[in-house]
Each structure stands twice: as structure tokens, then as C-alpha cells.
Amino acid sequence: MSRLPAAAKINLALVVGGRRTDGLHELATVLQRIDLCDGVELEPAPALGVVGFPQDTIVRAALERLAVTAGADPAWRVRIRKRIPLAAGLGGGSADAAAALALANPLLASPLGPRHLLDVAASVGADVPFFLEPGPKLAEGAGERLTPLDLPQDYWVVVALPRSTRKPATGAVYERFDELGGTAGFEERRQILLDALAVVRRPRDFAAFPANDLAEAAEGAPLADELRAAGAFRADVSGAGPAVYGLFHRLEHAKAAARRCRGEARTWVAAPVW
């Protein structure tokens, strides 16, 4: 049996534009993995099976798509050990799907090359290609255009998931964003992000990134204010929420902030991973 960790992501920035002809929104986002991880195990089997997480659909879909593309039978058994919270804006399902693809592909009689495997990943979900290759990235288009970034990694991340908030469907968050007129000024905000990226040298430079455009549509981020009050040099919603993250220079300050938020949220202290 082969194993891989499937690391969560945070969006260090998320700028959203208008809806494209394919129904997806144009965006520019900075994606960074953190060491809050699921575990994915895979082995050959008579037929496709996914155990350990009954709600899964994306891992199964990814492996079915891989098999069709390779002209093979989807003959694998996958076990998922969940630690990344569900529907939180942290990319857990996409990370699991990417890990399963990375484990299954070498077992094919004729493994797909990197470009074809990325195409399979993109057909499953916009975030899945990001998780196939290491390193932080700028994602543009609907998330399918990836540019590797060399970002500082010497900081700590507090992830806070509000206990009282139920995440609306991601599609509903984007619809609300449209209703609020959030698409106006997309190119200007995108350029602000690109300009800020160009001068990042230290973690504190992330503070110049524009705020997550979906925060208001995702019902705001009051915990971000609390994390900033606890010393975070940047705090924002991740993805379409409801998870919020805060970035800290020192581990002891991150741990103190996590304790401070535990009455209102489940919290994790994590580090960036490449």
C-alpha cells in the first residue's frame, strides 16, 4: 500500500472578477499549503473503492477520470483519514484527489505524463492541479493557470473555524458576491496583488495583499479581527470560507491566539509546507 499526506491550503489572497462564459469566475489567488493534513492510502484492488470517508465524491471521480484517460480499469482501493475540516475553504477534498492521482498513476501499465495528469486533475476541480506539484503558486483564470512562487515560509498559521457558522455552498457565496457588485474593479485589485507579490521578501510583506474578495459574501470574518488583535500580521478568510487564518511571526504568539479563539472556533496551529 502506498501513502501520501494531503496538505490543506490557505488563500493568502483571493481577488475575484466576473463570471466567464463557462459559468466560472475569473480570479487571481495565492495558494499556500500548510501542514494540516489528511492521509491518503492506495493499493491495487479488484474494483474501485474508497473507505474511511463516506462523503467522498471527488477522489472517486478523480480516479475514474484517470482510468478513462489511461484506457484502464479503475482498480484501486483508497483509504482516507480525514483531519482537514470539511467545507471550510481549506481544499481538503482537492488535496485528497490530487494525492490519490499521484499514488494511482505510477501503478498504471502506461502512466500519464505530468501534463496529461494535470489535465485530468483540472477536469476534476479547479484546485486539484495546485496540489499535484510542490510549492506556493499564483492561480489565475478559474484557477487552472498556475505560476510557481518563491514565497517566505518562516511564519506560523492559526486556522480558526467558527463553531456557530455553517458554510453555504461555494456557488451560493459567488452568487452573493455578484449580487453585492463585487466584480467591479477586478483588474485594479488584481494589479495591486501582482505588484505586492513582486516585492515580497519577508512574511510581513503579505500584509500588503488585498483582502479576500469573498469575505463579505461569506458572511464576514469577525475572527480575523480577533486574530489581528492577538498579533497576526495578516488575517483573512480562506477561499469561500468559513475558515479564517492568521499569520504570526512567533510560535508562542500563534498558540496564544489559538487559545484565545477556542471559545468561538475550532483552532489549529500549522506551518507552511512546500
One Martini backbone bead per residue (centre of mass of N, CA, C, O) as a GRO file, in nm:
protein
  274
    1MET     BB    1   0.096   0.036   0.023
    2SER     BB    2   0.034   0.371  -0.048
    3ARG     BB    3   0.147   0.701   0.072
    4LEU     BB    4  -0.006   1.032   0.148
    5PRO     BB    5  -0.013   1.349   0.209
    6ALA     BB    6  -0.287   1.601   0.250
    7ALA     BB    7  -0.266   1.929   0.217
    8ALA     BB    8  -0.363   2.214   0.304
    9LYS     BB    9  -0.502   2.539   0.227
   10ILE     BB   10  -0.433   2.882   0.167
   11ASN     BB   11  -0.543   3.215   0.100
   12LEU     BB   12  -0.344   3.492   0.081
   13ALA     BB   13  -0.526   3.554  -0.175
   14LEU     BB   14  -0.850   3.693  -0.322
   15VAL     BB   15  -0.943   3.770  -0.655
   16VAL     BB   16  -1.258   3.870  -0.807
   17GLY     BB   17  -1.450   3.836  -1.089
   18GLY     BB   18  -1.619   3.759  -1.345
   19ARG     BB   19  -1.822   3.576  -1.533
   20ARG     BB   20  -1.792   3.328  -1.744
   21THR     BB   21  -1.902   3.133  -2.005
   22ASP     BB   22  -1.858   2.868  -1.803
   23GLY     BB   23  -1.949   3.001  -1.502
   24LEU     BB   24  -1.686   3.102  -1.411
   25HIS     BB   25  -1.454   3.279  -1.227
   26GLU     BB   26  -1.244   3.520  -1.225
   27LEU     BB   27  -0.900   3.496  -1.093
   28ALA     BB   28  -0.672   3.572  -0.809
   29THR     BB   29  -0.442   3.350  -0.634
   30VAL     BB   30  -0.278   3.256  -0.326
   31LEU     BB   31  -0.116   2.945  -0.269
   32GLN     BB   32  -0.084   2.759   0.052
   33ARG     BB   33   0.054   2.526   0.226
   34ILE     BB   34  -0.024   2.315   0.511
   35ASP     BB   35   0.024   2.100   0.812
   36LEU     BB   36  -0.278   2.014   0.743
   37CYS     BB   37  -0.362   1.664   0.726
   38ASP     BB   38  -0.430   1.414   0.533
   39GLY     BB   39  -0.473   1.062   0.460
   40VAL     BB   40  -0.347   0.860   0.182
   41GLU     BB   41  -0.441   0.536   0.058
   42LEU     BB   42  -0.308   0.292  -0.189
   43GLU     BB   43  -0.436   0.002  -0.380
   44PRO     BB   44  -0.480  -0.264  -0.537
   45ALA     BB   45  -0.792  -0.383  -0.697
   46PRO     BB   46  -1.074  -0.514  -0.837
   47ALA     BB   47  -1.201  -0.233  -0.740
   48LEU     BB   48  -1.343   0.059  -0.671
   49GLY     BB   49  -1.253   0.207  -0.346
   50VAL     BB   50  -1.380   0.412  -0.067
   51VAL     BB   51  -1.250   0.470   0.257
   52GLY     BB   52  -1.317   0.662   0.570
   53PHE     BB   53  -1.515   0.857   0.365
   54PRO     BB   54  -1.839   0.861   0.273
   55GLN     BB   55  -1.854   1.163   0.130
   56ASP     BB   56  -1.704   1.092  -0.107
   57THR     BB   57  -1.638   1.207  -0.467
   58ILE     BB   58  -1.358   1.317  -0.581
   59VAL     BB   59  -1.176   1.069  -0.574
   60ARG     BB   60  -1.346   0.891  -0.748
   61ALA     BB   61  -1.356   1.081  -0.994
   62ALA     BB   62  -1.050   1.094  -1.044
   63LEU     BB   63  -1.003   0.786  -1.094
   64GLU     BB   64  -1.201   0.753  -1.324
   65ARG     BB   65  -1.061   0.959  -1.512
   66LEU     BB   66  -0.790   0.822  -1.523
   67ALA     BB   67  -0.883   0.554  -1.645
   68VAL     BB   68  -1.007   0.662  -1.904
   69THR     BB   69  -0.751   0.807  -2.012
   70ALA     BB   70  -0.572   0.524  -1.990
   71GLY     BB   71  -0.743   0.264  -2.053
   72ALA     BB   72  -0.849   0.165  -1.765
   73ASP     BB   73  -0.908   0.022  -1.470
   74PRO     BB   74  -1.058   0.109  -1.154
   75ALA     BB   75  -0.818  -0.065  -0.951
   76TRP     BB   76  -0.883   0.063  -0.639
   77ARG     BB   77  -0.787   0.126  -0.297
   78VAL     BB   78  -0.909   0.373  -0.063
   79ARG     BB   79  -0.780   0.561   0.217
   80ILE     BB   80  -0.925   0.804   0.440
   81ARG     BB   81  -0.778   1.049   0.664
   82LYS     BB   82  -0.937   1.285   0.846
   83ARG     BB   83  -0.849   1.648   0.934
   84ILE     BB   84  -0.970   1.826   0.744
   85PRO     BB   85  -1.206   2.033   0.730
   86LEU     BB   86  -1.514   2.071   0.611
   87ALA     BB   87  -1.621   2.315   0.419
   88ALA     BB   88  -1.373   2.568   0.477
   89GLY     BB   89  -1.147   2.659   0.247
   90LEU     BB   90  -0.889   2.417   0.243
   91GLY     BB   91  -0.892   2.175   0.018
   92GLY     BB   92  -0.930   1.869   0.099
   93GLY     BB   93  -1.052   1.725  -0.150
   94SER     BB   94  -0.834   1.810  -0.355
   95ALA     BB   95  -0.595   1.686  -0.204
   96ASP     BB   96  -0.696   1.394  -0.212
   97ALA     BB   97  -0.715   1.369  -0.521
   98ALA     BB   98  -0.416   1.424  -0.582
   99ALA     BB   99  -0.301   1.192  -0.417
  100ALA     BB  100  -0.445   0.965  -0.570
  101LEU     BB  101  -0.321   1.025  -0.845
  102ALA     BB  102  -0.020   0.997  -0.757
  103LEU     BB  103  -0.058   0.690  -0.672
  104ALA     BB  104  -0.197   0.561  -0.934
  105ASN     BB  105  -0.030   0.628  -1.188
  106PRO     BB  106   0.225   0.429  -1.143
  107LEU     BB  107   0.025   0.164  -1.171
  108LEU     BB  108   0.018   0.191  -1.454
  109ALA     BB  109   0.118   0.064  -1.748
  110SER     BB  110   0.072   0.381  -1.863
  111PRO     BB  111   0.168   0.648  -1.751
  112LEU     BB  112   0.114   0.963  -1.712
  113GLY     BB  113   0.205   1.257  -1.781
  114PRO     BB  114   0.216   1.556  -1.632
  115ARG     BB  115   0.021   1.705  -1.827
  116HIS     BB  116  -0.209   1.492  -1.828
  117LEU     BB  117  -0.251   1.489  -1.522
  118LEU     BB  118  -0.334   1.787  -1.501
  119ASP     BB  119  -0.584   1.759  -1.681
  120VAL     BB  120  -0.733   1.568  -1.500
  121ALA     BB  121  -0.739   1.748  -1.251
  122ALA     BB  122  -0.893   1.990  -1.386
  123SER     BB  123  -1.157   1.812  -1.447
  124VAL     BB  124  -1.231   1.791  -1.132
  125GLY     BB  125  -1.074   2.066  -1.022
  126ALA     BB  126  -0.933   2.375  -0.976
  127ASP     BB  127  -0.734   2.283  -0.723
  128VAL     BB  128  -0.589   2.013  -0.796
  129PRO     BB  129  -0.326   2.095  -0.952
  130PHE     BB  130  -0.182   2.235  -0.717
  131PHE     BB  131  -0.141   1.951  -0.548
  132LEU     BB  132   0.065   1.803  -0.754
  133GLU     BB  133   0.263   2.043  -0.690
  134PRO     BB  134   0.500   2.213  -0.556
  135GLY     BB  135   0.436   2.495  -0.403
  136PRO     BB  136   0.361   2.802  -0.437
  137LYS     BB  137   0.081   2.987  -0.603
  138LEU     BB  138  -0.045   3.139  -0.886
  139ALA     BB  139  -0.390   3.170  -0.960
  140GLU     BB  140  -0.569   3.168  -1.266
  141GLY     BB  141  -0.859   3.232  -1.391
  142ALA     BB  142  -1.016   2.946  -1.241
  143GLY     BB  143  -0.716   2.806  -1.145
  144GLU     BB  144  -0.546   2.675  -1.402
  145ARG     BB  145  -0.329   2.905  -1.381
  146LEU     BB  146   0.011   2.836  -1.296
  147THR     BB  147   0.248   3.006  -1.074
  148PRO     BB  148   0.533   2.993  -0.940
  149LEU     BB  149   0.650   3.058  -0.600
  150ASP     BB  150   0.883   3.251  -0.388
  151LEU     BB  151   0.808   3.212  -0.060
  152PRO     BB  152   0.795   3.264   0.249
  153GLN     BB  153   0.806   3.018   0.551
  154ASP     BB  154   0.861   3.198   0.831
  155TYR     BB  155   0.574   3.096   0.978
  156TRP     BB  156   0.251   3.107   1.135
  157VAL     BB  157  -0.067   2.923   1.153
  158VAL     BB  158  -0.400   3.015   1.217
  159VAL     BB  159  -0.687   2.814   1.238
  160ALA     BB  160  -1.037   2.920   1.216
  161LEU     BB  161  -1.354   2.758   1.303
  162PRO     BB  162  -1.655   2.837   1.336
  163ARG     BB  163  -1.910   2.703   1.532
  164SER     BB  164  -2.176   2.889   1.421
  165THR     BB  165  -2.094   2.817   1.119
  166ARG     BB  166  -2.247   2.762   0.805
  167LYS     BB  167  -2.168   2.671   0.498
  168PRO     BB  168  -2.226   2.771   0.212
  169ALA     BB  169  -2.229   2.727  -0.090
  170THR     BB  170  -2.002   2.828  -0.308
  171GLY     BB  171  -2.203   2.928  -0.522
  172ALA     BB  172  -2.354   3.118  -0.322
  173VAL     BB  173  -2.117   3.306  -0.266
  174TYR     BB  174  -2.084   3.405  -0.559
  175GLU     BB  175  -2.368   3.516  -0.592
  176ARG     BB  176  -2.344   3.722  -0.366
  177PHE     BB  177  -2.108   3.873  -0.487
  178ASP     BB  178  -2.261   3.969  -0.736
  179GLU     BB  179  -2.492   4.120  -0.585
  180LEU     BB  180  -2.266   4.321  -0.446
  181GLY     BB  181  -2.062   4.410  -0.682
  182GLY     BB  182  -1.759   4.275  -0.668
  183THR     BB  183  -1.639   4.291  -0.972
  184ALA     BB  184  -1.557   4.563  -0.943
  185GLY     BB  185  -1.218   4.627  -1.004
  186PHE     BB  186  -1.046   4.374  -1.068
  187GLU     BB  187  -0.789   4.473  -1.220
  188GLU     BB  188  -0.687   4.652  -0.990
  189ARG     BB  189  -0.662   4.429  -0.773
  190ARG     BB  190  -0.479   4.245  -0.931
  191GLN     BB  191  -0.244   4.450  -0.954
  192ILE     BB  192  -0.194   4.482  -0.654
  193LEU     BB  193  -0.111   4.189  -0.613
  194LEU     BB  194   0.124   4.177  -0.816
  195ASP     BB  195   0.287   4.405  -0.686
  196ALA     BB  196   0.315   4.270  -0.408
  197LEU     BB  197   0.456   4.009  -0.502
  198ALA     BB  198   0.718   4.147  -0.626
  199VAL     BB  199   0.806   4.245  -0.301
  200VAL     BB  200   0.846   3.983  -0.160
  201ARG     BB  201   1.057   3.886   0.138
  202ARG     BB  202   0.860   3.882   0.382
  203PRO     BB  203   0.593   3.793   0.559
  204ARG     BB  204   0.489   4.092   0.619
  205ASP     BB  205   0.423   4.149   0.308
  206PHE     BB  206   0.132   4.020   0.307
  207ALA     BB  207  -0.023   4.276   0.417
  208ALA     BB  208  -0.048   4.402   0.109
  209PHE     BB  209  -0.265   4.233   0.044
  210PRO     BB  210  -0.557   4.186  -0.057
  211ALA     BB  211  -0.854   4.116   0.029
  212ASN     BB  212  -1.095   3.898   0.040
  213ASP     BB  213  -1.364   3.914  -0.176
  214LEU     BB  214  -1.556   3.686  -0.013
  215ALA     BB  215  -1.607   3.773   0.281
  216GLU     BB  216  -1.889   3.904   0.274
  217ALA     BB  217  -2.038   3.666   0.127
  218ALA     BB  218  -1.926   3.476   0.381
  219GLU     BB  219  -2.009   3.655   0.645
  220GLY     BB  220  -1.743   3.731   0.716
  221ALA     BB  221  -1.449   3.807   0.968
  222PRO     BB  222  -1.432   3.835   1.295
  223LEU     BB  223  -1.177   3.655   1.359
  224ALA     BB  224  -0.973   3.833   1.218
  225ASP     BB  225  -0.977   4.059   1.427
  226GLU     BB  226  -0.881   3.879   1.663
  227LEU     BB  227  -0.609   3.798   1.538
  228ARG     BB  228  -0.498   4.082   1.509
  229ALA     BB  229  -0.520   4.147   1.816
  230ALA     BB  230  -0.309   3.893   1.867
  231GLY     BB  231  -0.075   3.966   1.617
  232ALA     BB  232  -0.148   3.950   1.334
  233PHE     BB  233  -0.022   4.045   1.009
  234ARG     BB  234  -0.244   3.842   0.895
  235ALA     BB  235  -0.606   3.827   0.815
  236ASP     BB  236  -0.842   3.576   0.679
  237VAL     BB  237  -1.009   3.430   0.446
  238SER     BB  238  -1.053   3.107   0.310
  239GLY     BB  239  -1.174   3.135   0.037
  240ALA     BB  240  -1.525   3.067   0.101
  241GLY     BB  241  -1.512   2.941   0.355
  242PRO     BB  242  -1.512   2.994   0.708
  243ALA     BB  243  -1.224   2.997   0.729
  244VAL     BB  244  -0.961   3.135   0.929
  245TYR     BB  245  -0.654   3.325   0.918
  246GLY     BB  246  -0.332   3.359   1.088
  247LEU     BB  247  -0.026   3.543   1.094
  248PHE     BB  248   0.294   3.452   1.253
  249HIS     BB  249   0.616   3.485   1.380
  250ARG     BB  250   0.536   3.334   1.653
  251LEU     BB  251   0.448   3.052   1.815
  252GLU     BB  252   0.344   3.164   2.089
  253HIS     BB  253   0.139   3.360   1.955
  254ALA     BB  254  -0.025   3.150   1.806
  255LYS     BB  255  -0.114   2.983   2.052
  256ALA     BB  256  -0.255   3.216   2.197
  257ALA     BB  257  -0.463   3.275   1.975
  258ALA     BB  258  -0.595   2.998   1.971
  259ARG     BB  259  -0.696   3.010   2.263
  260ARG     BB  260  -0.867   3.273   2.232
  261CYS     BB  261  -1.070   3.124   2.003
  262ARG     BB  262  -1.201   2.854   2.135
  263GLY     BB  263  -1.491   2.961   2.208
  264GLU     BB  264  -1.562   3.011   1.877
  265ALA     BB  265  -1.340   2.788   1.780
  266ARG     BB  266  -1.170   2.592   1.587
  267THR     BB  267  -0.817   2.507   1.623
  268TRP     BB  268  -0.499   2.562   1.446
  269VAL     BB  269  -0.147   2.494   1.429
  270ALA     BB  270   0.066   2.593   1.160
  271ALA     BB  271   0.273   2.527   0.874
  272PRO     BB  272   0.438   2.575   0.612
  273VAL     BB  273   0.447   2.399   0.293
  274TRP     BB  274   0.593   2.290  -0.016
   0.00000   0.00000   0.00000
